[in-house]
Amino acid sequence: MYRIIATTSFGLESIVKREAIDLGFTGITVSDGAVEFEGGFEEIARANLQFRCADKIMLVLGRFKAASFEELFDGVYGINWQDILEKNANFIINGKSVRSTLSSVPAVQSVAEKAVIKKLQTKYSIERFPKTGSTYSLLVSVLKDEVTVSLNTSGGSLHKRGYRAAQVLAPLKETMAAALVKLSYWNKDRILLDPCCGSGTIAIEAAMIAKNIAPGLFRTFDSEKHSCIPASVWKDERAKARGAIVQECVPTIYASDINAHAVEIAASNAEKACVEDCIKFEQIPFNKLTLPGKYGVCIANPPYSERMGDLKDTERLYRDMGRLFKQDPTWSVYIITSHEGFEKLYGKKADKKRKLYNGNVKTDYYQFYGLRPPKKTGESND
Ligand SMILES: C[S@@+](CC[C@H](N)C(=O)[O-])C[C@H]1O[C@@H](n2cnc3c(N)ncnc32)[C@H](O)[C@@H]1O
C-alpha cells in the first residue's frame, strides 16, 4: 500500500475529498491543495482516469526529516530506485522548499539527483544514465524540514482531458468547470443552461458527469509507460470505466454564446467528448435569450472585466442576467466572476458565495437558489 496525493486548486479540496470518498478510497486526509489516500496500482490508474476536479495524482515514494544535505541524500538514497526506474528512464527532479532549513531548491534537486544516480549504480554499472526512455517526473518537496519524494503519475495536469482541441479566449479549466457543476444542485433530470459557453467546458463536463464518462478516457498518463505498473492494471481500469458509461442518459443542456466562432468550437469539442447528443448549441446574445423551461439551472462563467471584453458591456450583461432570472423564480443561477460589484449589478444578494481561484484570479461563485422542483410521484419527501 502506498500513500497517493491528488493535488487540487485552492478552494477545491473538499470537492476532491468527496470524489475520493465516492471512488471508494480510504485513509483520506486533507491539507491545502492536497487530498491524500491510500492505495496500490489499481487506485493510481482509477484516480487518474476518474477524478474530475483534481490536478495531478502523485505517488509518495518516501517521507523523512532532513535539515541537512546529508540527511536529504540518505533519505533519497533509501528509496528503492533500482526497482522503480529502468536503466534508460528519463527521470526529472523538480524541487520545492517552504519554511525549511534546506531553502535552496536547485541544491535540493542536485543532491536528490546524485542520490538517485548513486542508488541506480548499485544495479546498473554505468557512469552516465542515457535518459532516453519513459518520463518519470519526480518532486522533492521540503516543508518545515519534512521531505516528501513523489512521482507524478499523471504527466500533464488532469484538466487536459483531450477533448478541447480548439480554444477560445479565457477558457475555464475543465477541473474547475466540473467543480462548478458539482457545487450546483444540477442533476441529469433538470435543464442546464450556460449562456456564455465559450468553448463549452461547463456544458461538456456536466454531460460527462450525467453519462458517467470518466474524464481521463480520452488521454494518456505518464504512468501508463512506467514499467513498475503492470499494463494490465491500466487496461482493466479503462475497460471498467468504459463499461460504466450510461450512454442512454441524455440530459437537456443548452449552451449559447454571443460569439458564433466560440459556438462552433464548443460543438466540435462536445463531439470529441462524445456528448454531442446532450447539448443544444446556439449563437445567441444574452439579451435575446429566453428561458428554455422551468426549474432549470444556469451555470455561467461570463467575462470579467480584468480578463476580457469591455467593462461597460460586461456590466450590462450582469444587469441583463438579473432581469431575465427575476422573471422566473424556479431557476437556480450560479455565476463565477471576479467583479466585486456583481450582486449590485445583478440586483440581488446571493444565497451563498464561495471563494474560488480561477487560475490565479480570485473569484466568487455566486449561488442563487430557485424554487425546488415538484416531487415526482413515488418520490419521498425527505
Ligand atoms: C470567460 S468566457 C467563457 C469561457 C467558457 N467557460 C469556456 O470554458 O470556454 C466568456 C464568454 O462569454 C461570451 N459573452 C460575452 N458577452 C456575451 C453576451 N452578451 N451574451 C452571450 N455571451 C457573451 C464571450 O463570447 C465568451 O465566450
The ligand as an SDF file (V2000), in Angstrom:
LIG
                    3D

 27 29  0  0  0  0  0  0  0  0999 V2000
  -14.9110   33.7140  -19.8750 C   0  0  0  0  0  0  0  0  0  0  0  0
  -15.5850   33.2740  -21.4020 S   0  0  0  0  0  0  0  0  0  0  0  0
  -16.3500   31.7200  -21.1030 C   0  0  0  0  0  0  0  0  0  0  0  0
  -15.3850   30.6060  -21.2490 C   0  0  0  0  0  0  0  0  0  0  0  0
  -16.0200   29.2590  -21.1210 C   0  0  0  0  0  0  0  0  0  0  0  0
  -16.4850   28.9810  -19.7830 N   0  0  0  0  0  0  0  0  0  0  0  0
  -15.0100   28.2060  -21.5740 C   0  0  0  0  0  0  0  0  0  0  0  0
  -14.6210   27.3640  -20.7480 O   0  0  0  0  0  0  0  0  0  0  0  0
  -14.5680   28.2500  -22.7180 O   0  0  0  0  0  0  0  0  0  0  0  0
  -16.9790   34.3230  -21.5340 C   0  0  0  0  0  0  0  0  0  0  0  0
  -17.8120   34.0960  -22.7760 C   0  0  0  0  0  0  0  0  0  0  0  0
  -18.9300   34.9660  -22.7000 O   0  0  0  0  0  0  0  0  0  0  0  0
  -19.2820   35.3410  -24.0140 C   0  0  0  0  0  0  0  0  0  0  0  0
  -20.1150   36.5760  -23.9640 N   0  0  0  0  0  0  0  0  0  0  0  0
  -19.7200   37.8220  -23.7160 C   0  0  0  0  0  0  0  0  0  0  0  0
  -20.7700   38.6640  -23.7510 N   0  0  0  0  0  0  0  0  0  0  0  0
  -21.8570   37.9150  -24.0340 C   0  0  0  0  0  0  0  0  0  0  0  0
  -23.2400   38.1870  -24.2030 C   0  0  0  0  0  0  0  0  0  0  0  0
  -23.6910   39.4340  -24.1100 N   0  0  0  0  0  0  0  0  0  0  0  0
  -24.0760   37.1720  -24.4760 N   0  0  0  0  0  0  0  0  0  0  0  0
  -23.6120   35.9070  -24.5810 C   0  0  0  0  0  0  0  0  0  0  0  0
  -22.3130   35.5780  -24.4430 N   0  0  0  0  0  0  0  0  0  0  0  0
  -21.4450   36.5660  -24.1620 C   0  0  0  0  0  0  0  0  0  0  0  0
  -17.9410   35.5270  -24.7160 C   0  0  0  0  0  0  0  0  0  0  0  0
  -18.0730   35.4250  -26.1060 O   0  0  0  0  0  0  0  0  0  0  0  0
  -17.1100   34.4110  -24.0870 C   0  0  0  0  0  0  0  0  0  0  0  0
  -17.0950   33.2590  -24.9060 O   0  0  0  0  0  0  0  0  0  0  0  0
  1  2  1  0
  2  3  1  0
  2 10  1  0
  3  4  1  0
  4  5  1  0
  5  6  1  0
  5  7  1  0
  7  8  2  0
  7  9  1  0
 10 11  1  0
 11 12  1  0
 11 26  1  0
 12 13  1  0
 13 14  1  0
 13 24  1  0
 14 15  1  0
 14 23  1  0
 15 16  2  0
 16 17  1  0
 17 18  1  0
 17 23  2  0
 18 19  1  0
 18 20  2  0
 20 21  1  0
 21 22  2  0
 22 23  1  0
 24 25  1  0
 24 26  1  0
 26 27  1  0
M  CHG  2   2   1   9  -1
M  END
$$$$
